[in-house]
Amino acid sequence: MNVQHFIQQYKKVWSELDELLIQFERKKRTVEATDIDRLSHLYKTASAHLAYAQTYYPNDEVKIVLNQLVSRAHHVLHSEQWKTSHRLGDFFKRHFVQMLVDRKGFILAALLLFIVGGFAGFFAVWTDPMNLYVVLPPEISNAVDPHRVGEGHDQLANATFSSEIMVNNIRVAILAFVAGITFGLLTIYLLVYNGLIIGALAALFWHSGMSYVFWAYILPHGIIELVAIFIAGGSGLYLGYRMIHPGPFTWKYRLLRTVKESALLLLGTIPLFVIAGLIEGYITPSTLSLEAKYIVAFATLIALGLYIWYGVVHNRNASVQQVKEHPEISRANNGSPHSKPILLQERQSHQSPPL
């Protein structure tokens, strides 16, 4: 249908939604349960109309009008939901996981860079242990002794030690993200260099026959810590990529949007660093057996996997449920070149709520 026919056919629906929104915005105390149900129905209907307009009338003013109407309705329906506690809970339950899925290519690239550095460091020290003093900074190479692992840990002030570790790791993650402004070059260096250190230390302990001990002290906190660093590094790599390849948008717009998205992804790593810091401050230096420490490491890996799995399944179910609730979205996209409903694409591109 042409745009005039489209407007004439659904103008009454939009007018009713506008009048109902005015009632909610001005006279909340007079609102009844039936009004809420009606508003929810009209909101879903108008959302489907917006999807249709975005597909077939992208340059017409009706798209702007519908977008404003749907935004108002969304705000009214979810004004309570987006209080701070609700926003944080929803962010970590749904949006953070979806962002991980969306940026998985860059996160995996960060992992690969770390592995490359790790293999390089391991090979360098494995072929000649004296290369340890070339690869590692003096404060690490002069202090490490495979046969004295665990000594003095009972004298650590665990709370202070844990806090220092958390602050340091968060600083590294922020640096890896901000380094993306160098077109990702400094981020690449940081990832490779951190891998180089771990690889060199692993080779040193291997030469000493202490590999089992080494990984028992690294993995309990290291799994969560490294995952968080890979996420931060992936954010920096994505920022660098978008600075080089902004796509169909202006360079400034793409940069600002990418910084916002990547900053939210970085924000999601803070709880991971907190957990890693607590483990490194209290469990890693403890008198627990090496086997118990490996069990802790395995438990952290399982917990991370379950968290991501839950978020992916939850997001998938939410998308399916939305299509079931108003199938007009699917019908509105018949003949569209997009593989997903337009409305869902729009929701995904703006799914990270302001915190």
C-alpha positions as CSV (number, residue, x, y, z in Angstrom):
1,M,0.0,0.0,0.0
2,N,1.1,3.6,-0.5
3,V,1.9,5.8,2.4
4,Q,-1.3,7.8,2.2
5,H,-3.4,4.6,2.5
6,F,-1.2,3.4,5.3
7,I,-1.8,6.6,7.3
8,Q,-5.5,6.6,6.7
9,Q,-5.9,3.0,7.7
10,Y,-4.1,3.2,11.0
11,K,-4.4,6.9,12.0
12,K,-7.2,6.1,14.5
13,V,-5.0,3.6,16.3
14,W,-2.2,6.1,16.6
15,S,-4.6,8.9,17.8
16,E,-6.0,6.6,20.5
17,L,-2.5,5.7,21.7
18,D,-1.5,9.4,21.8
19,E,-4.6,10.2,23.9
20,L,-4.0,7.3,26.2
21,L,-0.4,8.4,26.7
22,I,-1.5,11.9,27.6
23,Q,-3.7,10.3,30.3
24,F,-0.9,8.3,31.7
25,E,1.5,11.2,31.6
26,R,-0.8,13.7,33.3
27,K,-3.2,11.7,35.4
28,K,-1.5,8.5,36.6
29,R,-3.8,8.2,39.6
30,T,-6.9,7.8,37.4
31,V,-5.4,5.0,35.3
32,E,-7.1,1.6,35.6
33,A,-6.0,-1.9,34.8
34,T,-7.9,-2.0,31.6
35,D,-6.1,1.2,30.5
36,I,-2.7,-0.5,31.1
37,D,-3.8,-3.5,29.0
38,R,-5.0,-1.3,26.2
39,L,-1.8,0.8,26.3
40,S,0.3,-2.4,26.0
41,H,-1.8,-3.6,23.0
42,L,-1.6,-0.3,21.2
43,Y,2.2,-0.1,21.9
44,K,2.8,-3.5,20.3
45,T,0.6,-2.5,17.3
46,A,2.3,0.8,16.8
47,S,5.7,-0.9,17.1
48,A,4.7,-3.2,14.2
49,H,3.5,-0.2,12.2
50,L,6.9,1.4,12.9
51,A,8.7,-1.7,11.6
52,Y,6.6,-1.5,8.4
53,A,7.3,2.2,8.0
54,Q,11.0,1.7,8.5
55,T,11.0,-0.9,5.8
56,Y,8.8,0.6,3.1
57,Y,8.7,4.4,3.9
58,P,12.2,5.0,5.4
59,N,12.3,8.6,4.1
60,D,8.7,9.6,5.0
61,E,7.8,11.8,8.0
62,V,5.4,9.0,9.2
63,K,8.4,7.0,10.3
64,I,9.5,9.9,12.6
65,V,6.1,10.4,14.0
66,L,5.7,6.7,14.8
67,N,9.1,6.5,16.3
68,Q,8.3,9.3,18.7
69,L,5.0,7.7,19.6
70,V,6.5,4.3,20.2
71,S,9.3,5.8,22.3
72,R,6.8,7.7,24.5
73,A,4.8,4.5,25.0
74,H,7.9,2.5,25.8
75,H,8.9,5.1,28.4
76,V,5.5,5.0,30.1
77,L,5.3,1.2,30.2
78,H,8.8,0.8,31.5
79,S,9.4,3.9,33.6
80,E,9.4,1.8,36.8
81,Q,11.4,-1.0,35.2
82,W,14.3,1.2,34.4
83,K,15.0,2.4,37.9
84,T,18.7,1.9,38.8
85,S,18.3,-1.6,40.3
86,H,16.1,-2.9,37.5
87,R,18.4,-1.4,34.8
88,L,21.5,-3.0,36.3
89,G,19.8,-6.4,36.7
90,D,18.5,-6.4,33.2
91,F,21.8,-5.2,31.8
92,F,23.7,-8.1,33.3
93,K,21.0,-10.6,32.7
94,R,20.3,-9.8,29.0
95,H,22.1,-6.9,27.4
96,F,25.7,-7.7,28.5
97,V,25.4,-11.2,27.1
98,Q,23.9,-10.0,23.9
99,M,26.8,-7.5,23.5
100,L,29.3,-10.4,24.0
101,V,27.6,-12.3,21.3
102,D,27.6,-9.3,19.0
103,R,31.3,-8.7,19.6
104,K,32.4,-12.3,19.8
105,G,34.6,-11.9,16.7
106,F,36.7,-9.2,18.3
107,I,36.8,-10.9,21.7
108,L,38.1,-14.1,20.0
109,A,40.6,-11.9,18.1
110,A,41.8,-10.6,21.5
111,L,42.1,-14.2,22.7
112,L,44.1,-15.2,19.6
113,L,46.5,-12.3,20.1
114,F,47.1,-13.3,23.7
115,I,47.7,-16.9,22.6
116,V,50.2,-15.8,20.0
117,G,52.1,-13.8,22.6
118,G,51.9,-16.8,25.0
119,F,53.4,-19.2,22.5
120,A,56.1,-16.7,21.6
121,G,57.0,-16.2,25.3
122,F,56.9,-19.9,26.0
123,F,59.1,-20.8,23.0
124,A,61.6,-18.1,23.8
125,V,62.2,-19.3,27.4
126,W,61.8,-23.0,26.5
127,T,64.7,-22.8,24.0
128,D,66.9,-20.7,26.4
129,P,65.9,-20.0,30.0
130,M,68.1,-16.9,30.0
131,N,65.7,-15.3,27.6
132,L,63.5,-14.9,30.7
133,Y,65.4,-11.7,31.5
134,V,64.9,-10.4,28.0
135,V,61.2,-11.1,27.8
136,L,60.1,-10.2,31.3
137,P,60.5,-6.8,33.1
138,P,63.2,-6.9,35.8
139,E,60.7,-6.6,38.7
140,I,59.2,-9.9,37.6
141,S,62.2,-11.8,36.3
142,N,64.3,-11.1,39.4
143,A,61.6,-11.9,41.8
144,V,60.1,-15.2,40.5
145,D,61.4,-18.5,41.9
146,P,59.5,-21.6,41.0
147,H,60.6,-23.4,44.1
148,R,59.4,-20.8,46.5
149,V,55.8,-20.5,45.2
150,G,53.4,-19.9,48.1
151,E,55.9,-18.7,50.6
152,G,54.8,-15.7,52.7
153,H,51.2,-15.9,51.5
154,D,50.0,-16.5,55.0
155,Q,51.4,-13.1,56.0
156,L,49.5,-11.2,53.3
157,A,46.7,-8.8,54.4
158,N,44.2,-10.5,52.1
159,A,41.7,-7.6,51.9
160,T,44.3,-5.1,51.0
161,F,46.0,-7.5,48.6
162,S,42.7,-8.3,46.9
163,S,41.8,-4.6,46.5
164,E,45.1,-3.9,44.9
165,I,44.7,-6.7,42.5
166,M,41.2,-5.6,41.5
167,V,42.3,-2.0,40.9
168,N,45.3,-3.1,38.9
169,N,43.3,-5.4,36.7
170,I,40.6,-2.9,36.1
171,R,43.3,-0.4,35.1
172,V,44.7,-2.8,32.6
173,A,41.2,-3.4,31.1
174,I,40.5,0.3,30.8
175,L,43.9,0.8,29.2
176,A,43.2,-2.0,26.7
177,F,39.9,-0.3,25.8
178,V,41.1,3.2,25.6
179,A,44.1,2.0,23.5
180,G,41.6,1.3,20.7
181,I,41.8,5.1,19.9
182,T,45.3,4.3,18.4
183,F,43.4,2.4,15.7
184,G,43.7,-0.7,17.9
185,L,47.6,-0.9,17.6
186,L,48.3,-0.3,21.3
187,T,45.5,-2.8,22.2
188,I,47.2,-5.4,20.1
189,Y,50.5,-4.7,21.8
190,L,49.0,-5.0,25.3
191,L,47.3,-8.3,24.5
192,V,50.4,-9.9,22.9
193,Y,52.6,-8.6,25.7
194,N,50.4,-10.0,28.5
195,G,50.4,-13.3,26.7
196,L,54.2,-13.1,26.4
197,I,54.5,-12.8,30.2
198,I,52.3,-15.7,30.9
199,G,54.0,-17.9,28.3
200,A,57.5,-17.0,29.6
201,L,56.5,-17.9,33.2
202,A,54.9,-21.1,32.1
203,A,58.1,-22.1,30.3
204,L,60.2,-21.3,33.4
205,F,58.0,-23.4,35.6
206,W,58.1,-26.2,33.0
207,H,61.9,-26.2,33.1
208,S,61.7,-26.6,36.9
209,G,59.2,-29.4,36.8
210,M,56.6,-27.2,38.5
211,S,54.0,-26.7,35.8
212,Y,51.3,-28.4,37.9
213,V,52.0,-25.9,40.8
214,F,52.1,-23.0,38.4
215,W,48.8,-23.5,36.8
216,A,47.2,-24.3,40.2
217,Y,48.1,-20.8,41.3
218,I,47.1,-19.1,38.0
219,L,43.9,-20.7,36.9
220,P,41.5,-20.2,39.9
221,H,41.5,-16.4,39.4
222,G,43.1,-16.4,35.9
223,I,40.1,-17.8,34.0
224,I,37.7,-15.1,35.0
225,E,40.5,-12.4,34.9
226,L,41.6,-13.3,31.4
227,V,38.0,-13.5,30.1
228,A,37.5,-10.0,31.4
229,I,40.7,-8.8,29.7
230,F,39.7,-10.4,26.4
231,I,36.4,-8.6,26.6
232,A,38.1,-5.3,27.3
233,G,40.6,-6.0,24.6
234,G,37.9,-6.9,22.1
235,S,36.2,-3.6,22.9
236,G,39.4,-1.8,22.1
237,L,39.9,-3.8,18.9
238,Y,36.3,-3.0,17.8
239,L,36.9,0.7,18.5
240,G,40.0,0.7,16.4
241,Y,38.2,-1.2,13.6
242,R,35.3,1.3,13.5
243,M,37.8,4.2,13.4
244,I,39.2,2.7,10.2
245,H,35.9,1.4,8.8
246,P,32.9,3.5,10.0
247,G,30.6,1.9,7.5
248,P,27.7,3.9,5.9
249,F,27.8,6.4,8.8
250,T,29.9,9.5,9.3
251,W,33.2,8.9,11.1
252,K,32.2,11.1,14.0
253,Y,28.8,9.5,14.5
254,R,30.3,6.0,14.3
255,L,33.1,6.9,16.7
256,L,30.7,8.2,19.4
257,R,28.3,5.3,19.0
258,T,31.2,2.8,19.2
259,V,32.7,4.4,22.3
260,K,29.3,4.2,24.0
261,E,28.7,0.6,23.1
262,S,32.3,-0.5,24.0
263,A,32.2,1.5,27.3
264,L,29.1,-0.5,28.3
265,L,30.8,-3.7,27.4
266,L,33.8,-2.6,29.5
267,L,31.5,-1.8,32.4
268,G,30.2,-5.3,32.3
269,T,33.7,-6.7,33.1
270,I,34.0,-4.9,36.5
271,P,32.1,-7.7,38.4
272,L,34.4,-10.2,36.8
273,F,37.4,-8.4,38.0
274,V,35.9,-8.1,41.5
275,I,35.4,-11.9,41.6
276,A,38.8,-12.6,40.2
277,G,40.4,-10.2,42.7
278,L,38.6,-11.9,45.6
279,I,39.8,-15.3,44.4
280,E,43.3,-14.1,43.9
281,G,43.3,-12.5,47.3
282,Y,41.8,-15.2,49.4
283,I,41.9,-18.6,47.5
284,T,45.0,-18.5,45.4
285,P,47.4,-17.8,48.3
286,S,45.5,-20.1,50.7
287,T,46.6,-23.4,52.1
288,L,44.1,-25.3,50.0
289,S,45.5,-28.3,48.2
290,L,46.5,-27.9,44.5
291,E,43.6,-30.2,43.5
292,A,41.1,-27.9,45.4
293,K,42.4,-24.9,43.5
294,Y,42.0,-26.7,40.2
295,I,38.4,-27.5,41.2
296,V,37.8,-23.8,41.9
297,A,39.2,-23.0,38.5
298,F,36.9,-25.5,36.8
299,A,34.0,-24.2,38.8
300,T,34.6,-20.6,37.5
301,L,34.8,-21.9,33.9
302,I,31.5,-23.7,34.3
303,A,29.9,-20.7,36.0
304,L,30.9,-18.4,33.1
305,G,29.6,-20.9,30.6
306,L,26.2,-21.2,32.4
307,Y,25.9,-17.4,32.7
308,I,26.5,-16.9,28.9
309,W,24.2,-19.8,28.0
310,Y,21.4,-18.5,30.3
311,G,21.7,-15.0,28.7
312,V,21.6,-16.3,25.1
313,V,18.6,-18.6,25.8
314,H,16.8,-15.8,27.6
315,N,17.3,-13.3,24.7
316,R,16.2,-15.9,22.2
317,N,13.1,-16.7,24.1
318,A,12.3,-13.0,24.5
319,S,12.6,-12.5,20.7
320,V,10.4,-15.5,20.0
321,Q,7.8,-14.4,22.5
322,Q,7.7,-10.9,21.0
323,V,7.0,-12.2,17.5
324,K,4.3,-14.5,18.9
325,E,2.6,-11.6,20.8
326,H,2.3,-9.5,17.6
327,P,3.0,-11.4,14.4
328,E,2.4,-8.2,12.5
329,I,6.2,-7.7,12.8
330,S,6.8,-10.8,10.6
331,R,4.2,-9.8,8.1
332,A,5.6,-6.3,7.9
333,N,8.9,-7.7,6.8
334,N,7.7,-10.0,4.0
335,G,9.7,-9.2,1.0
336,S,12.3,-7.4,3.1
337,P,16.0,-8.2,2.4
338,H,16.6,-8.3,6.1
339,S,17.0,-11.7,7.7
340,K,15.4,-10.6,11.0
341,P,12.3,-8.5,11.7
342,I,13.2,-4.9,11.4
343,L,11.8,-4.1,14.8
344,L,14.0,-6.7,16.4
345,Q,17.0,-5.3,14.6
346,E,16.2,-1.8,15.9
347,R,15.7,-3.2,19.5
348,Q,19.1,-5.0,19.3
349,S,20.9,-1.9,18.0
350,H,19.6,0.1,21.0
351,Q,19.3,-2.6,23.6
352,S,21.9,-1.4,26.1
353,P,19.9,0.9,28.5
354,P,21.6,4.0,29.7
355,L,23.1,3.4,33.1
